[in-house]
Amino acid sequence: MVDNFNASWEGYFILLGFSKWPHLEVVLFVMILIFYLMTLTGNLFIIILSYLDSQLHTPMYFFLSNLSALDLCYTTSSVPQLLFNLWGPEKTISYSGCMLQLYFVLALGTTDSYGAIACTVLRMQSTTGLQKVFGTCGAHLTVVSLFFIPIMCIYLQPPTENSQDQAKFIALFYTVVTPSLNPLIYTLRNKDVRGA
């Protein structure tokens, strides 16, 4: 009965997660921990560098610092609980803890609502302006795509016998992997950050 779905008991949710594959949980723990540490390091690096280097005191780096802070908070709102559940036999979360985590994941995930940016860009008349926007925001559009395309794959795929298992691994990608790549994508083509 409990093998097929997450269950609740006395104010706690029992999270099955990857318990179907106990041998995989240790591997996932190590991989997720590495990606989480990369996320923390990379985003803190961008925030600190943008603060300390006076050449980076521009609106673009203020924007990147805010995105880095959002990435830090977004991943920290869910990954430590995931690591805790993967590490040991305890696979529960309290109801209030679950609601608090859900609130922060949804609030931080939508803080970036891209709708206003898209509307502004689409209203631009000049081709030169559009080229400048895509040159400046190209890396960020890549990050947005890496986040939203996996989410769409989860929710738009037809339900099958394996779709829940596939969704778990896809969710790991947009929750853990994408935020760890953001600092690289934001700064990879950026000569100012490389110089700093």
Summary of the structure (lengths in Angstrom):
residues: 196
radius of gyration: 19.3
end to end distance: 57.2
largest distance: 61.0
contacts: 505
relative contact order: 0.14
helix: 77%
strand: 5%
